[in-house]
Amino acid sequence: PCRCGWRGHPDRRCTCSPRDRERYVEKISGPLLDRVDLHVTVPPVEYEAMRRRETPESSAVVKARVDAARAVQAQRLAGSGAACNAQIAPAQLAGFCRLDSAGEKLMANAFQRMGLTARSHDRILRVARTIADLDGEAEIGAAHLAEAIQYRNTDILKG
């Protein structure tokens, strides 16, 4: 999020001036950023965490879950002109990405609080639909929607 690459790092110090940081962030236009589905902060890996002997989830297990979600999407979207959730047309979102009353309330609150655009609203719905598919759920739950909303964290670009 800055030219030197250290802004926000817990152990290193950013050497950029406040104006340099502003200019750097201004290079990314709002409409361009709006077209990016996931905005996440990836913290640096600490040495101790890197040296732990925990066995991570295997790529084969992750691939199987993704393949299953893609199969569900293909079946759900058959005949719609979309091959996956990312391709769902805005006019089709209401049918494929229905929210219950708790989800509607959560989305309305996020829309107001975060100053979301129509495009970012639609992207959140598509991501929430994908998260639900990865969980093997037929409906988008509040937890799926909350996770998708947190992936729209544009605070990473702010001072």
C-alpha positions in Angstrom: 0.0 0.0 0.0 3.0 2.3 -0.4 6.1 2.7 -2.5 8.5 1.4 0.1 6.2 -1.6 0.9 6.4 -1.3 4.6 3.3 0.7 5.6 1.3 -1.2 8.2 4.1 -3.7 8.9 4.3 -4.6 12.6 8.1 -4.6 12.7 9.3 -2.4 9.9 8.8 1.3 9.4 7.4 3.0 6.3 9.8 5.6 5.0 7.2 7.3 2.7 5.8 10.7 3.5 2.0 11.0 4.0 1.7 12.8 0.7 3.8 10.1 -1.0 1.4 7.5 0.4 -1.6 9.4 -0.8 -0.2 9.8 -4.3 0.6 6.1 -4.4 -2.9 5.1 -3.4 -4.5 7.6 -5.8 -3.0 5.6 -8.7 -5.6 3.0 -8.1 -8.9 4.4 -9.4 -12.2 3.6 -7.5 -13.8 2.1 -10.6 -10.8 -0.2 -11.1 -10.8 -1.2 -7.4 -14.5 -1.8 -7.6 -13.9 -4.6 -10.2 -11.6 -6.5 -7.9 -13.7 -9.2 -6.0 -11.4 -9.7 -3.0 -9.6 -7.0 -1.0 -7.6 -8.6 1.8 -4.7 -7.7 4.0 -2.1 -10.4 4.1 0.0 -10.0 7.2 3.7 -11.0 7.2 4.4 -14.5 8.3 6.2 -14.7 11.6 9.2 -17.0 11.9 7.6 -19.1 14.7 4.5 -19.7 12.6 6.6 -20.6 9.6 8.6 -23.2 11.6 5.6 -24.9 13.2 5.2 -28.6 12.2 1.5 -28.4 11.5 0.2 -30.3 8.5 -1.8 -27.9 6.3 -4.8 -29.0 4.3 -3.6 -30.7 1.2 -4.1 -29.2 -2.3 -6.0 -32.4 -3.3 -8.5 -31.8 -0.5 -8.9 -28.2 -1.5 -9.2 -29.1 -5.2 -11.9 -31.6 -4.4 -14.0 -29.0 -2.5 -13.5 -26.5 -5.3 -14.5 -29.1 -8.0 -17.6 -30.0 -6.0 -18.6 -26.3 -5.7 -18.0 -25.8 -9.4 -20.2 -28.8 -10.2 -23.0 -27.3 -8.1 -22.6 -24.0 -9.8 -22.7 -25.6 -13.3 -25.9 -27.4 -12.4 -27.6 -24.4 -10.8 -26.6 -22.1 -13.7 -27.4 -24.4 -16.6 -29.1 -22.5 -19.3 -28.5 -19.1 -17.7 -25.5 -18.2 -19.9 -23.2 -18.2 -16.9 -20.7 -21.0 -16.3 -19.8 -19.9 -12.7 -21.0 -17.5 -10.0 -18.6 -14.8 -11.2 -20.5 -14.7 -14.5 -24.0 -14.3 -13.1 -25.6 -11.3 -14.8 -26.9 -8.5 -12.5 -30.5 -9.2 -13.6 -30.1 -12.8 -12.5 -28.6 -12.1 -9.0 -32.0 -11.9 -7.2 -32.8 -15.5 -8.3 -29.4 -17.1 -7.8 -28.2 -15.1 -4.7 -31.3 -14.8 -2.5 -30.8 -13.5 1.0 -33.0 -14.2 4.0 -34.2 -11.3 6.2 -31.0 -11.4 8.3 -28.9 -11.3 5.2 -30.9 -8.4 3.7 -30.4 -6.5 7.0 -26.7 -7.2 7.0 -26.3 -6.2 3.4 -28.2 -3.0 3.8 -26.1 -2.1 6.8 -22.8 -2.8 5.0 -24.0 -0.9 1.9 -24.6 2.2 4.0 -21.7 1.9 6.4 -19.1 1.1 3.7 -20.5 3.3 1.0 -20.8 0.4 -1.5 -21.5 0.9 -5.1 -24.0 -1.2 -7.1 -21.1 -3.1 -8.7 -19.5 -3.9 -5.3 -22.9 -5.0 -4.0 -23.3 -7.4 -6.8 -19.7 -8.7 -6.4 -20.3 -9.3 -2.7 -23.4 -11.4 -3.6 -21.5 -13.5 -6.1 -18.7 -14.1 -3.6 -21.2 -15.0 -0.8 -22.8 -17.5 -3.2 -19.4 -19.0 -3.9 -18.6 -19.2 -0.2 -21.9 -21.0 0.4 -21.1 -23.4 -2.4 -17.7 -24.2 -0.9 -19.5 -24.9 2.4 -21.9 -27.2 0.6 -24.9 -25.0 1.5 -27.8 -24.5 -0.9 -28.7 -21.1 0.6 -26.5 -18.0 1.4 -26.4 -17.7 5.1 -25.5 -14.6 7.2 -22.0 -16.1 7.9 -21.4 -16.5 4.1 -22.5 -12.9 3.5 -20.5 -11.5 6.4 -17.3 -13.3 5.1 -17.9 -11.9 1.6 -18.4 -8.4 3.0 -15.2 -8.5 5.0 -13.4 -9.3 1.7 -14.3 -5.8 0.4 -12.0 -4.2 3.0 -10.8 -1.1 1.1 -9.3 0.2 4.4 -6.0 -1.4 3.2 -5.6 1.6 0.9 -6.4 4.3 3.5 -3.8 5.8 5.8 
